[in-house]
Amino acid sequence: MHRLDWSKLRYLLAVAEAGSAAGAARRLGVNHSTIIRHIHHFEQQQQIRIFDHLPSGYRLTEQGSAFLEAAQQIDNAVTQLERRIHGEEHALSGTVTLTTTDSLQDMVIGPATDFGRQHSGLNIEWLITNQKLNLNTMEADIAIRPTNNPPSDLVSRPIGQLDFAIYANSAMADQYSSIDQAPWIGLSEPFAQSIPAQWVKKYINNHQITTRCNSLVMAQKLVEQGAGWGLLISQLADASPLLKKIDTVDLSVKLWLLTHEDMLRSRKIAACLEFLQEALGD
């Protein structure tokens, strides 16, 4: 057996987590062929079969499961070391990476920019995505996310809540007498299991949903254009002159600042977290 090339480890772990080479390629930002080449080379070099290559994807072999379990422990140890090194920085300089959703970006950009202006040595990097990022692997330093169940393995600080109500285009609002008659905007992944999506699933017939989208900001734009009624974020929709509030609903989602506890050792991360909590909190 050749000496292990641990640089290939991330490819193997990504395929194991994603279940396919295509999914791993998207996660790592490389070509599909690159993933396949690295896996094939590793298996051939080490004379071990990590995956069964099936038409439906990649399935771990028994031998591969044992290998990747040990490999995951090594990867976790390296990631923890990186977090500790990163967390021991003392100066308010370098980069702070923030992630939030498209629906929250307007709320958080101002305070974060103010924090950056106060510390000329800092760079603020934004990751705007509705997908969940893994703070344990340092994809971002601080996340601003809506959830009523913040992850137990992260430091979470509450900063308010999002309220929801039913809205329609002003010209379309009087065309239907009730919510079970109007066409509706539905939510697709990554929002299909979200709290507002579950409300729509419970109270709106599936045949009423004529359009779906993967963004609450896009949902509001669709309602504004008359594509259907929608359950929208009140803090955003109330400001739109194109919308009329049809009814309020007993529904809210809490907002949180999230980070990994190791990151609090970094003065810049701790300072940014404190600043944002004061600026965004109720």
C-alpha positions as YAML, in Angstrom:
chain: A
units: angstrom
residues:
- id: 1
  name: MET
  ca: [0.00, 0.00, 0.00]
- id: 2
  name: HIS
  ca: [1.31, 3.45, -0.93]
- id: 3
  name: ARG
  ca: [1.65, 6.25, 1.56]
- id: 4
  name: LEU
  ca: [-1.75, 7.91, 1.99]
- id: 5
  name: ASP
  ca: [-2.27, 11.14, 0.10]
- id: 6
  name: TRP
  ca: [-4.51, 13.06, 2.51]
- id: 7
  name: SER
  ca: [-5.10, 15.79, -0.06]
- id: 8
  name: LYS
  ca: [-7.57, 13.36, -1.66]
- id: 9
  name: LEU
  ca: [-9.46, 12.98, 1.59]
- id: 10
  name: ARG
  ca: [-11.78, 15.92, 0.96]
- id: 11
  name: TYR
  ca: [-12.93, 14.38, -2.33]
- id: 12
  name: LEU
  ca: [-13.78, 11.05, -0.69]
- id: 13
  name: LEU
  ca: [-15.61, 12.69, 2.21]
- id: 14
  name: ALA
  ca: [-17.56, 14.98, -0.13]
- id: 15
  name: VAL
  ca: [-18.78, 12.04, -2.21]
- id: 16
  name: ALA
  ca: [-19.72, 10.09, 0.93]
- id: 17
  name: GLU
  ca: [-21.77, 13.05, 2.20]
- id: 18
  name: ALA
  ca: [-23.34, 13.99, -1.15]
- id: 19
  name: GLY
  ca: [-23.94, 10.43, -2.36]
- id: 20
  name: SER
  ca: [-22.82, 11.29, -5.90]
- id: 21
  name: ALA
  ca: [-19.84, 12.66, -7.76]
- id: 22
  name: ALA
  ca: [-21.99, 15.46, -9.19]
- id: 23
  name: GLY
  ca: [-23.12, 16.55, -5.73]
- id: 24
  name: ALA
  ca: [-19.55, 16.45, -4.43]
- id: 25
  name: ALA
  ca: [-18.37, 18.49, -7.41]
- id: 26
  name: ARG
  ca: [-20.93, 21.21, -6.69]
- id: 27
  name: ARG
  ca: [-19.95, 21.27, -3.03]
- id: 28
  name: LEU
  ca: [-16.23, 21.58, -3.75]
- id: 29
  name: GLY
  ca: [-16.54, 23.79, -6.81]
- id: 30
  name: VAL
  ca: [-14.67, 21.43, -9.14]
- id: 31
  name: ASN
  ca: [-15.51, 19.46, -12.26]
- id: 32
  name: HIS
  ca: [-17.40, 16.18, -12.08]
- id: 33
  name: SER
  ca: [-14.50, 14.45, -13.87]
- id: 34
  name: THR
  ca: [-12.05, 15.71, -11.25]
- id: 35
  name: ILE
  ca: [-13.97, 13.95, -8.49]
- id: 36
  name: ILE
  ca: [-14.11, 10.67, -10.41]
- id: 37
  name: ARG
  ca: [-10.41, 10.83, -11.30]
- id: 38
  name: HIS
  ca: [-9.30, 11.40, -7.71]
- id: 39
  name: ILE
  ca: [-11.49, 8.61, -6.34]
- id: 40
  name: HIS
  ca: [-10.33, 6.15, -8.99]
- id: 41
  name: HIS
  ca: [-6.67, 7.05, -8.43]
- id: 42
  name: PHE
  ca: [-6.98, 6.73, -4.63]
- id: 43
  name: GLU
  ca: [-8.74, 3.36, -4.79]
- id: 44
  name: GLN
  ca: [-6.24, 2.04, -7.33]
- id: 45
  name: GLN
  ca: [-3.19, 3.33, -5.47]
- id: 46
  name: GLN
  ca: [-4.30, 2.06, -2.06]
- id: 47
  name: GLN
  ca: [-5.85, -1.15, -3.42]
- id: 48
  name: ILE
  ca: [-9.04, -0.49, -1.52]
- id: 49
  name: ARG
  ca: [-12.58, -0.13, -2.83]
- id: 50
  name: ILE
  ca: [-14.17, 2.80, -1.02]
- id: 51
  name: PHE
  ca: [-17.37, 2.98, -3.05]
- id: 52
  name: ASP
  ca: [-19.64, 0.73, -5.05]
- id: 53
  name: HIS
  ca: [-20.20, 2.65, -8.28]
- id: 54
  name: LEU
  ca: [-23.94, 2.30, -8.91]
- id: 55
  name: PRO
  ca: [-26.15, 3.91, -11.60]
- id: 56
  name: SER
  ca: [-27.92, 5.80, -8.83]
- id: 57
  name: GLY
  ca: [-24.71, 7.12, -7.28]
- id: 58
  name: TYR
  ca: [-21.92, 6.08, -4.95]
- id: 59
  name: ARG
  ca: [-22.50, 3.71, -2.04]
- id: 60
  name: LEU
  ca: [-19.87, 3.07, 0.62]
- id: 61
  name: THR
  ca: [-18.51, -0.45, 0.82]
- id: 62
  name: GLU
  ca: [-18.07, -2.03, 4.25]
- id: 63
  name: GLN
  ca: [-14.33, -1.48, 3.98]
- id: 64
  name: GLY
  ca: [-14.90, 2.07, 2.75]
- id: 65
  name: SER
  ca: [-17.19, 2.86, 5.70]
- id: 66
  name: ALA
  ca: [-14.51, 1.83, 8.19]
- id: 67
  name: PHE
  ca: [-11.86, 3.85, 6.34]
- id: 68
  name: LEU
  ca: [-13.97, 7.00, 6.05]
- id: 69
  name: GLU
  ca: [-15.01, 6.83, 9.69]
- id: 70
  name: ALA
  ca: [-11.35, 7.09, 10.66]
- id: 71
  name: ALA
  ca: [-10.72, 9.69, 7.94]
- id: 72
  name: GLN
  ca: [-13.60, 11.83, 9.23]
- id: 73
  name: GLN
  ca: [-12.03, 11.87, 12.69]
- id: 74
  name: ILE
  ca: [-8.79, 13.13, 11.18]
- id: 75
  name: ASP
  ca: [-10.61, 15.75, 9.14]
- id: 76
  name: ASN
  ca: [-12.49, 16.91, 12.25]
- id: 77
  name: ALA
  ca: [-9.23, 17.19, 14.18]
- id: 78
  name: VAL
  ca: [-7.63, 19.27, 11.43]
- id: 79
  name: THR
  ca: [-10.69, 21.53, 11.19]
- id: 80
  name: GLN
  ca: [-10.70, 22.03, 14.97]
- id: 81
  name: LEU
  ca: [-7.01, 22.96, 14.85]
- id: 82
  name: GLU
  ca: [-7.71, 25.48, 12.07]
- id: 83
  name: ARG
  ca: [-10.55, 27.00, 14.09]
- id: 84
  name: ARG
  ca: [-8.35, 27.34, 17.16]
- id: 85
  name: ILE
  ca: [-5.53, 28.94, 15.16]
- id: 86
  name: HIS
  ca: [-8.01, 31.29, 13.52]
- id: 87
  name: GLY
  ca: [-9.62, 32.03, 16.86]
- id: 88
  name: GLU
  ca: [-6.35, 33.02, 18.50]
- id: 89
  name: GLU
  ca: [-5.85, 36.04, 16.24]
- id: 90
  name: HIS
  ca: [-5.59, 39.19, 18.35]
- id: 91
  name: ALA
  ca: [-5.80, 42.18, 16.01]
- id: 92
  name: LEU
  ca: [-9.00, 43.50, 14.48]
- id: 93
  name: SER
  ca: [-7.67, 42.93, 10.99]
- id: 94
  name: GLY
  ca: [-8.17, 40.43, 8.23]
- id: 95
  name: THR
  ca: [-11.53, 39.16, 6.99]
- id: 96
  name: VAL
  ca: [-14.86, 38.50, 8.71]
- id: 97
  name: THR
  ca: [-17.12, 36.30, 6.61]
- id: 98
  name: LEU
  ca: [-20.84, 36.82, 7.15]
- id: 99
  name: THR
  ca: [-23.64, 34.76, 5.66]
- id: 100
  name: THR
  ca: [-27.35, 35.51, 5.54]
- id: 101
  name: THR
  ca: [-30.38, 34.97, 3.32]
- id: 102
  name: ASP
  ca: [-31.54, 37.20, 0.50]
- id: 103
  name: SER
  ca: [-34.57, 38.21, 2.55]
- id: 104
  name: LEU
  ca: [-32.41, 39.48, 5.44]
- id: 105
  name: GLN
  ca: [-29.61, 41.14, 3.51]
- id: 106
  name: ASP
  ca: [-31.14, 44.63, 3.49]
- id: 107
  name: MET
  ca: [-31.54, 44.49, 7.26]
- id: 108
  name: VAL
  ca: [-27.98, 43.42, 8.07]
- id: 109
  name: ILE
  ca: [-25.81, 45.09, 5.41]
- id: 110
  name: GLY
  ca: [-26.01, 48.53, 7.06]
- id: 111
  name: PRO
  ca: [-24.85, 47.51, 10.56]
- id: 112
  name: ALA
  ca: [-22.12, 45.23, 9.18]
- id: 113
  name: THR
  ca: [-20.85, 48.02, 6.95]
- id: 114
  name: ASP
  ca: [-20.77, 50.39, 9.94]
- id: 115
  name: PHE
  ca: [-18.68, 47.84, 11.84]
- id: 116
  name: GLY
  ca: [-16.27, 47.58, 8.92]
- id: 117
  name: ARG
  ca: [-15.91, 51.37, 8.73]
- id: 118
  name: GLN
  ca: [-14.94, 51.51, 12.41]
- id: 119
  name: HIS
  ca: [-12.06, 49.06, 11.84]
- id: 120
  name: SER
  ca: [-10.10, 50.01, 8.75]
- id: 121
  name: GLY
  ca: [-7.97, 46.87, 8.92]
- id: 122
  name: LEU
  ca: [-11.00, 44.61, 8.47]
- id: 123
  name: ASN
  ca: [-12.57, 43.29, 5.28]
- id: 124
  name: ILE
  ca: [-16.19, 42.11, 5.33]
- id: 125
  name: GLU
  ca: [-16.96, 39.21, 3.02]
- id: 126
  name: TRP
  ca: [-20.58, 38.30, 2.28]
- id: 127
  name: LEU
  ca: [-22.11, 34.95, 1.39]
- id: 128
  name: ILE
  ca: [-25.76, 35.53, 0.47]
- id: 129
  name: THR
  ca: [-27.47, 32.16, 0.20]
- id: 130
  name: ASN
  ca: [-30.66, 30.44, 1.29]
- id: 131
  name: GLN
  ca: [-28.75, 27.18, 1.68]
- id: 132
  name: LYS
  ca: [-27.48, 26.27, 5.11]
- id: 133
  name: LEU
  ca: [-23.73, 26.70, 5.52]
- id: 134
  name: ASN
  ca: [-21.62, 24.61, 7.86]
- id: 135
  name: LEU
  ca: [-20.04, 26.89, 10.47]
- id: 136
  name: ASN
  ca: [-18.24, 23.89, 11.94]
- id: 137
  name: THR
  ca: [-16.09, 23.74, 8.81]
- id: 138
  name: MET
  ca: [-15.55, 27.51, 8.68]
- id: 139
  name: GLU
  ca: [-17.63, 28.18, 5.56]
- id: 140
  name: ALA
  ca: [-18.52, 31.43, 7.33]
- id: 141
  name: ASP
  ca: [-17.60, 33.12, 10.63]
- id: 142
  name: ILE
  ca: [-21.04, 34.46, 11.57]
- id: 143
  name: ALA
  ca: [-24.47, 33.52, 10.22]
- id: 144
  name: ILE
  ca: [-27.63, 35.63, 10.47]
- id: 145
  name: ARG
  ca: [-30.43, 33.12, 10.04]
- id: 146
  name: PRO
  ca: [-34.17, 32.71, 10.71]
- id: 147
  name: THR
  ca: [-35.06, 29.57, 12.66]
- id: 148
  name: ASN
  ca: [-37.11, 28.55, 15.66]
- id: 149
  name: ASN
  ca: [-34.62, 25.77, 16.41]
- id: 150
  name: PRO
  ca: [-31.06, 27.13, 16.37]
- id: 151
  name: PRO
  ca: [-28.35, 24.43, 16.16]
- id: 152
  name: SER
  ca: [-27.33, 23.22, 19.61]
- id: 153
  name: ASP
  ca: [-23.66, 22.97, 18.61]
- id: 154
  name: LEU
  ca: [-23.39, 26.70, 17.82]
- id: 155
  name: VAL
  ca: [-23.41, 29.85, 19.92]
- id: 156
  name: SER
  ca: [-26.76, 31.51, 19.20]
- id: 157
  name: ARG
  ca: [-27.89, 35.02, 20.09]
- id: 158
  name: PRO
  ca: [-31.47, 36.20, 19.40]
- id: 159
  name: ILE
  ca: [-31.97, 39.44, 17.47]
- id: 160
  name: GLY
  ca: [-35.72, 39.56, 16.85]
- id: 161
  name: GLN
  ca: [-38.18, 37.75, 14.62]
- id: 162
  name: LEU
  ca: [-39.80, 37.71, 11.21]
- id: 163
  name: ASP
  ca: [-43.59, 38.06, 11.06]
- id: 164
  name: PHE
  ca: [-45.75, 36.75, 8.21]
- id: 165
  name: ALA
  ca: [-49.06, 37.72, 6.66]
- id: 166
  name: ILE
  ca: [-51.09, 37.01, 3.52]
- id: 167
  name: TYR
  ca: [-50.66, 39.52, 0.68]
- id: 168
  name: ALA
  ca: [-51.92, 40.07, -2.83]
- id: 169
  name: ASN
  ca: [-51.27, 42.48, -5.63]
- id: 170
  name: SER
  ca: [-53.42, 45.56, -4.97]
- id: 171
  name: ALA
  ca: [-55.33, 45.11, -8.22]
- id: 172
  name: MET
  ca: [-55.81, 41.40, -7.59]
- id: 173
  name: ALA
  ca: [-56.83, 41.54, -3.94]
- id: 174
  name: ASP
  ca: [-60.57, 41.95, -4.58]
- id: 175
  name: GLN
  ca: [-60.83, 39.28, -7.27]
- id: 176
  name: TYR
  ca: [-61.17, 36.45, -4.73]
- id: 177
  name: SER
  ca: [-63.31, 36.32, -1.62]
- id: 178
  name: SER
  ca: [-61.19, 33.83, 0.34]
- id: 179
  name: ILE
  ca: [-57.73, 32.25, 0.46]
- id: 180
  name: ASP
  ca: [-59.04, 28.91, -0.80]
- id: 181
  name: GLN
  ca: [-60.14, 30.46, -4.11]
- id: 182
  name: ALA
  ca: [-57.07, 32.47, -5.09]
- id: 183
  name: PRO
  ca: [-54.00, 31.15, -6.95]
- id: 184
  name: TRP
  ca: [-50.99, 30.91, -4.65]
- id: 185
  name: ILE
  ca: [-47.21, 31.15, -4.68]
- id: 186
  name: GLY
  ca: [-45.52, 28.07, -3.21]
- id: 187
  name: LEU
  ca: [-41.98, 27.54, -1.92]
- id: 188
  name: SER
  ca: [-39.48, 25.01, -3.26]
- id: 189
  name: GLU
  ca: [-36.15, 23.83, -1.82]
- id: 190
  name: PRO
  ca: [-34.42, 24.94, 0.31]
- id: 191
  name: PHE
  ca: [-37.67, 26.37, 1.76]
- id: 192
  name: ALA
  ca: [-39.93, 23.37, 1.15]
- id: 193
  name: GLN
  ca: [-39.70, 22.31, 4.81]
- id: 194
  name: SER
  ca: [-39.59, 25.82, 6.27]
- id: 195
  name: ILE
  ca: [-42.17, 27.19, 8.69]
- id: 196
  name: PRO
  ca: [-43.95, 29.38, 6.08]
- id: 197
  name: ALA
  ca: [-43.95, 26.51, 3.58]
- id: 198
  name: GLN
  ca: [-45.54, 24.22, 6.17]
- id: 199
  name: TRP
  ca: [-48.26, 26.83, 6.79]
- id: 200
  name: VAL
  ca: [-49.03, 26.96, 3.05]
- id: 201
  name: LYS
  ca: [-49.10, 23.16, 2.89]
- id: 202
  name: LYS
  ca: [-51.56, 23.03, 5.80]
- id: 203
  name: TYR
  ca: [-53.98, 25.75, 4.71]
- id: 204
  name: ILE
  ca: [-53.72, 25.96, 0.90]
- id: 205
  name: ASN
  ca: [-54.85, 23.27, -1.51]
- id: 206
  name: ASN
  ca: [-52.05, 22.01, -3.71]
- id: 207
  name: HIS
  ca: [-54.02, 22.69, -6.92]
- id: 208
  name: GLN
  ca: [-54.12, 26.40, -6.00]
- id: 209
  name: ILE
  ca: [-50.34, 26.70, -6.18]
- id: 210
  name: THR
  ca: [-49.61, 27.88, -9.69]
- id: 211
  name: THR
  ca: [-46.02, 29.06, -9.17]
- id: 212
  name: ARG
  ca: [-43.17, 27.97, -6.90]
- id: 213
  name: CYS
  ca: [-39.83, 29.59, -6.13]
- id: 214
  name: ASN
  ca: [-36.85, 29.08, -3.81]
- id: 215
  name: SER
  ca: [-36.70, 32.60, -2.37]
- id: 216
  name: LEU
  ca: [-39.02, 34.64, -0.15]
- id: 217
  name: VAL
  ca: [-37.78, 37.77, -1.91]
- id: 218
  name: MET
  ca: [-38.75, 36.24, -5.26]
- id: 219
  name: ALA
  ca: [-42.11, 35.18, -3.78]
- id: 220
  name: GLN
  ca: [-42.84, 38.81, -2.93]
- id: 221
  name: LYS
  ca: [-41.93, 39.93, -6.45]
- id: 222
  name: LEU
  ca: [-44.25, 37.29, -7.90]
- id: 223
  name: VAL
  ca: [-47.11, 38.45, -5.69]
- id: 224
  name: GLU
  ca: [-46.41, 42.06, -6.66]
- id: 225
  name: GLN
  ca: [-46.72, 41.08, -10.34]
- id: 226
  name: GLY
  ca: [-50.06, 39.35, -9.75]
- id: 227
  name: ALA
  ca: [-48.88, 35.75, -10.12]
- id: 228
  name: GLY
  ca: [-50.88, 34.79, -7.04]
- id: 229
  name: TRP
  ca: [-51.44, 35.42, -3.36]
- id: 230
  name: GLY
  ca: [-48.61, 34.63, -1.00]
- id: 231
  name: LEU
  ca: [-47.50, 34.28, 2.59]
- id: 232
  name: LEU
  ca: [-44.82, 36.95, 2.83]
- id: 233
  name: ILE
  ca: [-42.48, 38.52, 5.37]
- id: 234
  name: SER
  ca: [-44.41, 41.45, 6.86]
- id: 235
  name: GLN
  ca: [-41.28, 43.54, 7.49]
- id: 236
  name: LEU
  ca: [-40.62, 43.51, 3.72]
- id: 237
  name: ALA
  ca: [-44.11, 43.33, 2.23]
- id: 238
  name: ASP
  ca: [-45.61, 46.16, 4.31]
- id: 239
  name: ALA
  ca: [-43.21, 48.59, 2.63]
- id: 240
  name: SER
  ca: [-44.33, 47.66, -0.90]
- id: 241
  name: PRO
  ca: [-46.85, 50.06, -2.53]
- id: 242
  name: LEU
  ca: [-47.89, 47.24, -4.89]
- id: 243
  name: LEU
  ca: [-49.18, 44.95, -2.16]
- id: 244
  name: LYS
  ca: [-52.30, 44.78, -0.03]
- id: 245
  name: LYS
  ca: [-52.37, 42.81, 3.22]
- id: 246
  name: ILE
  ca: [-55.24, 40.33, 3.04]
- id: 247
  name: ASP
  ca: [-54.98, 38.89, 6.53]
- id: 248
  name: THR
  ca: [-52.55, 38.38, 9.39]
- id: 249
  name: VAL
  ca: [-51.51, 34.91, 10.53]
- id: 250
  name: ASP
  ca: [-50.25, 33.63, 13.85]
- id: 251
  name: LEU
  ca: [-46.81, 32.81, 12.50]
- id: 252
  name: SER
  ca: [-43.33, 34.09, 13.25]
- id: 253
  name: VAL
  ca: [-39.74, 32.89, 12.92]
- id: 254
  name: LYS
  ca: [-37.00, 34.00, 15.30]
- id: 255
  name: LEU
  ca: [-33.79, 35.57, 14.03]
- id: 256
  name: TRP
  ca: [-30.37, 34.56, 15.33]
- id: 257
  name: LEU
  ca: [-26.71, 35.42, 15.15]
- id: 258
  name: LEU
  ca: [-24.83, 32.12, 14.97]
- id: 259
  name: THR
  ca: [-21.15, 31.25, 15.27]
- id: 260
  name: HIS
  ca: [-18.95, 28.42, 16.47]
- id: 261
  name: GLU
  ca: [-17.75, 28.76, 20.06]
- id: 262
  name: ASP
  ca: [-14.10, 28.45, 18.99]
- id: 263
  name: MET
  ca: [-14.50, 31.59, 16.87]
- id: 264
  name: LEU
  ca: [-15.21, 33.66, 19.99]
- id: 265
  name: ARG
  ca: [-11.50, 33.41, 20.78]
- id: 266
  name: SER
  ca: [-10.97, 35.78, 17.85]
- id: 267
  name: ARG
  ca: [-11.33, 39.40, 18.95]
- id: 268
  name: LYS
  ca: [-12.58, 40.43, 15.53]
- id: 269
  name: ILE
  ca: [-15.33, 37.78, 15.50]
- id: 270
  name: ALA
  ca: [-16.35, 38.47, 19.11]
- id: 271
  name: ALA
  ca: [-16.38, 42.22, 18.46]
- id: 272
  name: CYS
  ca: [-18.42, 41.85, 15.27]
- id: 273
  name: LEU
  ca: [-20.90, 39.58, 17.02]
- id: 274
  name: GLU
  ca: [-21.38, 42.04, 19.87]
- id: 275
  name: PHE
  ca: [-21.77, 44.96, 17.46]
- id: 276
  name: LEU
  ca: [-24.36, 43.17, 15.33]
- id: 277
  name: GLN
  ca: [-26.32, 41.99, 18.35]
- id: 278
  name: GLU
  ca: [-26.57, 45.54, 19.69]
- id: 279
  name: ALA
  ca: [-27.42, 46.99, 16.27]
- id: 280
  name: LEU
  ca: [-29.95, 44.36, 15.25]
- id: 281
  name: GLY
  ca: [-31.47, 43.35, 18.58]
- id: 282
  name: ASP
  ca: [-34.91, 44.47, 19.66]
...
